[in-house]
């Protein structure tokens, strides 16, 4: 029974609880606190050395204004696709925040393929179109593009002169997986300003769009500012140009860590994927089994049929009569019963005397009669 109970408990755990990834296949998220190549910790520390205020956003976009020291002139760095997808109401709040005079920098994994982008938000196309108005079109791979698909780096070159690209000749994106062949098409009524293109295919990779008093800067490669790529070619120079051109005095650079899994509110995916939950459940099960097997004795099986003890029944009846019948009446009844058994059937026509019964009973010896 114990083995069956343990097996049922293990099956419940396997079916209903998502498992954390092991260290060997852990997906590193692009967080401001992440020191591995996919993170933004190098940029975070550089901004701190330049005395630029930085904030790690751990809430949804409706809490963004409360994290800032001034309402306008700020920069929000958003990486797509997101691990915790933004809701439609959130995106509307974000659009209003940009229109009031702030900058939204979107680093979207469209042409490059970092490992963390493979199991994130499947609706990234819709999110890009809602925020920027650009429609994402995935192009079929051609044989001539085989070398580009197998490349681990993607070079981006400026398309013209602009303050954002001052001193920038090459922007490099690092991609451990094959690069993608895609195209972003602008709406017919308003064409976004294209700032840079891919060196191999000529597809646009950097756009600037005005939104009210603010602006949106979209990059179709996500890794140029990561720890593993920010020092490549002119990536750091490009980042410095963005900070200088978009941020006003006393501005704040915000890293969107909430939608990459680092939240300060309850998130069910992060909760069930947290290894601490599974470790705690494992210890609870272990201690429960140790208590059952070691500290508690096994309960004996009780039979449903219990035979009646005749001696106990007679004893209980005697105790009852001894309490309710006076002693002299009990003695009289015992003597009468003795006499009836002694003379049963000897004189049916009369009541014999006691001595006659003794004389006629062979069980009474002569010495007993004389005594």
C-alpha positions in Angstrom: 0.0 0.0 0.0 2.8 2.4 0.8 4.5 1.7 -2.5 1.2 2.4 -4.3 0.7 5.7 -2.4 4.2 6.8 -3.2 3.7 5.9 -6.9 0.4 7.9 -7.0 2.1 10.9 -5.5 4.9 10.8 -8.0 2.5 10.5 -10.9 0.5 13.5 -9.6 3.7 15.5 -9.4 4.8 14.5 -13.0 1.4 15.3 -14.6 0.4 18.5 -12.8 3.7 20.4 -11.9 5.9 21.9 -14.6 9.5 21.0 -14.1 12.4 23.5 -13.8 15.1 23.4 -16.4 18.4 21.8 -15.4 21.6 23.9 -15.5 22.7 22.3 -18.7 19.7 23.4 -20.8 18.7 26.6 -18.9 17.6 29.4 -21.1 19.2 32.7 -20.1 16.8 35.7 -20.3 17.9 39.2 -21.4 17.7 40.8 -18.0 19.5 43.9 -16.5 20.8 41.7 -13.7 22.1 38.9 -16.0 25.9 38.7 -16.3 26.0 36.0 -19.0 26.3 36.9 -22.7 22.5 37.3 -23.2 22.0 39.8 -20.4 22.3 43.6 -20.1 24.4 43.8 -16.9 27.3 45.5 -18.8 25.1 48.2 -20.1 23.5 48.7 -16.6 26.9 49.2 -15.0 28.1 51.5 -17.7 25.0 53.7 -17.3 25.7 53.8 -13.6 29.3 54.9 -14.2 28.0 57.7 -16.4 25.6 58.8 -13.5 22.5 58.0 -15.6 19.6 56.8 -13.5 18.6 53.3 -14.3 15.5 51.3 -13.2 14.6 47.7 -13.5 10.9 47.5 -14.3 9.4 44.6 -12.4 5.7 45.5 -12.9 3.4 45.9 -15.9 3.5 49.0 -18.1 0.7 50.8 -16.1 3.2 51.2 -13.2 5.9 52.6 -15.4 5.2 56.4 -14.6 5.6 55.7 -10.9 9.2 54.4 -11.4 10.4 57.6 -13.0 11.8 60.8 -11.5 10.4 63.0 -14.3 7.4 62.3 -16.6 9.1 63.0 -20.0 12.5 62.5 -21.7 13.0 58.9 -20.5 14.0 55.7 -22.4 12.4 52.3 -22.0 14.4 49.3 -23.4 12.0 46.5 -24.4 13.3 43.1 -25.7 11.0 41.0 -27.9 9.7 38.3 -27.9 8.7 38.5 -24.2 8.6 35.6 -21.7 5.6 37.1 -20.0 3.5 38.5 -22.9 2.2 42.1 -22.5 -1.5 42.4 -22.4 -3.4 44.6 -24.8 -4.4 47.1 -22.1 -0.7 47.3 -21.1 0.4 48.2 -24.7 -2.2 50.9 -24.8 -0.7 52.4 -21.6 2.7 52.1 -23.1 1.6 53.9 -26.3 0.2 56.8 -24.2 3.5 57.0 -22.2 5.5 57.3 -25.5 3.2 60.0 -26.9 3.6 62.2 -23.8 7.3 62.7 -24.7 9.3 59.5 -24.0 11.3 57.1 -26.1 10.6 53.4 -26.6 13.6 51.3 -27.8 12.5 47.9 -29.1 15.2 45.2 -29.6 13.3 42.5 -31.5 14.7 39.1 -32.4 13.5 39.1 -35.9 16.6 38.7 -38.0 18.8 37.1 -35.3 17.9 34.1 -33.2 19.0 34.1 -29.6 18.2 30.9 -27.7 15.7 32.7 -25.4 13.5 33.7 -28.3 12.5 30.1 -29.2 10.0 29.5 -26.4 8.7 33.0 -25.8 5.6 35.0 -26.9 4.2 33.5 -30.1 2.3 36.7 -30.8 5.4 38.8 -31.3 4.3 39.8 -34.9 1.1 41.2 -33.5 2.9 43.1 -30.8 5.3 44.7 -33.2 2.6 45.7 -35.5 0.5 47.2 -32.7 3.4 49.3 -31.4 5.1 50.3 -34.6 2.6 49.7 -37.4 5.1 47.6 -39.3 4.0 44.2 -40.6 6.4 41.3 -40.3 6.7 39.0 -43.3 8.8 35.8 -43.0 10.6 35.1 -46.3 11.5 31.6 -47.6 15.2 30.7 -47.4 17.0 30.4 -50.7 20.0 28.4 -51.6 22.1 31.5 -52.1 21.4 32.5 -48.5 22.8 29.3 -47.0 26.0 31.0 -45.9 24.1 33.8 -44.3 21.8 31.3 -42.5 24.8 29.5 -41.0 26.6 32.7 -39.9 26.9 33.4 -36.2 27.1 37.1 -36.7 25.0 39.6 -38.6 26.4 43.0 -39.7 24.2 46.1 -40.0 25.3 49.2 -41.8 23.9 52.8 -41.7 21.8 53.8 -44.6 22.5 57.5 -44.3 23.5 60.4 -42.0 21.7 60.8 -38.7 22.7 61.8 -35.2 21.9 58.3 -33.9 24.5 56.9 -36.3 27.2 59.5 -35.8 30.6 57.7 -35.8 28.9 54.3 -36.4 30.0 52.3 -39.4 29.0 48.8 -38.4 26.5 47.4 -35.9 27.0 43.7 -35.1 24.4 41.2 -33.8 25.6 37.9 -32.4 23.4 34.8 -33.1 24.2 31.3 -31.9 21.4 30.0 -34.1 20.9 30.6 -37.8 19.8 34.1 -38.7 16.3 34.6 -40.1 15.2 35.9 -43.5 12.3 38.3 -42.8 11.0 41.7 -43.9 9.2 44.5 -42.1 6.8 46.5 -44.3 5.5 49.9 -43.3 1.9 51.1 -43.7 0.9 52.8 -46.9 -0.1 56.0 -45.3 3.1 56.7 -43.3 6.5 55.3 -44.0 8.9 55.0 -41.0 12.3 56.4 -41.3 14.8 53.6 -42.1 18.2 54.2 -40.5 20.2 50.9 -41.2 20.1 47.8 -43.3 21.6 44.3 -43.3 25.0 44.2 -45.0 24.2 40.8 -46.7 20.6 41.2 -48.0 19.9 44.9 -47.8 16.8 44.4 -45.7 16.0 47.3 -43.3 16.8 46.6 -39.7 16.5 49.9 -37.9 13.5 52.3 -37.9 12.6 55.6 -36.2 9.0 56.5 -35.8 7.4 59.6 -34.2 4.5 59.1 -31.8 3.1 62.4 -30.5 5.8 64.1 -28.5 7.8 60.9 -28.2 9.4 58.4 -30.5 9.9 54.7 -31.1 13.2 53.2 -32.2 12.9 49.6 -33.5 15.8 47.3 -34.2 15.1 43.9 -35.9 18.2 42.5 -34.2 18.0 42.0 -30.4 21.6 41.3 -29.4 23.8 44.4 -30.2 23.5 45.7 -26.6 23.9 42.4 -24.8 26.9 41.5 -22.7 28.3 39.3 -25.4 28.0 41.9 -28.2 28.0 45.4 -26.8 31.8 45.7 -27.3 31.7 44.4 -30.9 32.4 46.9 -33.8 30.4 50.2 -33.1 27.7 48.8 -30.9 28.7 50.8 -27.8 29.0 54.0 -29.8 25.5 53.4 -31.2 24.1 52.9 -27.7 25.8 56.1 -26.5 24.2 58.0 -29.4 20.8 56.7 -28.4 21.2 57.8 -24.8 22.5 61.3 -25.8 19.8 61.9 -28.4 16.8 60.5 -26.7 17.3 61.2 -23.0 16.9 64.6 -21.4 18.6 65.9 -18.3 17.7 63.8 -15.2 16.2 61.2 -17.4 15.8 57.5 -16.5 16.8 54.5 -18.6 14.3 51.7 -17.8 15.0 48.0 -18.5 11.8 46.0 -19.0 12.7 43.0 -16.8 9.1 42.2 -15.9 8.1 40.8 -19.3 11.3 38.6 -19.3 10.2 36.8 -16.2 11.7 39.0 -13.4 8.4 40.2 -11.8 7.6 41.7 -8.5 4.0 40.5 -8.7 2.5 37.0 -8.9 3.1 35.2 -12.2 2.0 31.6 -12.4 4.6 30.6 -15.0 7.4 32.0 -12.9 5.9 30.4 -9.8 5.7 26.9 -11.1 9.0 27.1 -12.9 10.8 28.2 -9.7 13.2 25.4 -8.6 12.6 26.4 -5.0 9.0 25.2 -5.2 10.0 21.8 -6.4 12.7 21.5 -3.8 10.3 22.4 -1.1 7.7 19.8 -2.3 10.4 17.2 -2.4 11.5 17.9 1.2 7.8 17.8 2.3 7.3 14.4 0.7 10.6 13.1 2.1 9.8 14.2 5.7 6.3 12.7 5.4 7.6 9.4 4.3 10.2 9.4 7.1 7.5 10.2 9.7 5.3 7.4 8.4 8.0 4.8 8.2 10.1 5.7 11.2 8.2 7.5 13.9 4.7 6.0 13.6 4.0 2.3 14.3 2.0 0.5 11.7 -1.6 0.0 12.8 -2.8 -3.5 13.4 -5.5 -4.9 11.2 -8.8 -5.3 13.1 -11.0 -8.2 12.4 -14.6 -7.5 11.7 -15.8 -10.6 13.6 -15.1 -10.8 17.4 -16.0 -14.1 19.1 -18.0 -13.9 22.4 -16.1 -14.9 25.6 -18.6 -17.1 27.5 -16.7 -16.8 30.7 -16.8 -13.0 30.5 -20.6 -13.2 29.8 -21.2 -15.4 32.9 -19.0 -13.2 35.1 -20.9 -10.1 34.0 -24.3 -11.7 34.7 -23.1 -12.9 38.1 -21.8 -9.4 39.0 -25.2 -8.0 38.0 -27.2 -10.4 40.2 -24.8 -10.0 43.1 -25.5 -6.2 43.0 -29.3 -6.4 42.7 -30.3 -9.6 44.7 -30.0 -9.5 48.6 -27.6 -12.1 50.0 -30.2 -14.0 52.1 -32.5 -14.4 49.2 -29.7 -15.6 47.0 -28.7 -18.2 49.7 -32.3 -19.4 50.0 -32.6 -19.8 46.2 -29.3 -21.7 46.1 -30.4 -24.1 48.9 -33.8 -24.7 47.2 -32.1 -25.4 43.9 -29.7 -27.8 45.6 -32.5 -29.7 47.2 -34.5 -30.0 44.0 -31.5 -31.5 42.2 -30.8 -33.8 45.1 -34.3 -35.3 45.3 -35.4 -35.0 41.7 -37.7 -37.9 40.8 -37.4 -39.8 44.1 -40.7 -39.0 45.8 -43.1 -37.5 43.3 -46.1 -37.7 45.7 -44.7 -35.8 48.6 -41.9 -33.5 49.7 -39.1 -35.7 51.3 -37.2 -34.7 54.4 -33.7 -33.6 54.0 -32.2 -36.6 55.9 -34.2 -39.0 53.7 -32.6 -37.5 50.7 -29.2 -37.9 52.2 -29.8 -41.5 53.1 -31.1 -42.4 49.6 -28.4 -40.6 47.7 -25.4 -42.9 47.0 -23.1 -40.0 46.5 -23.4 -39.1 50.2 -21.0 -41.4 52.2 -21.7 -42.7 55.8 -19.0 -40.6 57.4 -20.6 -37.5 55.8 -24.0 -38.4 57.2 -22.6 -39.0 60.7 -20.8 -35.7 60.6 
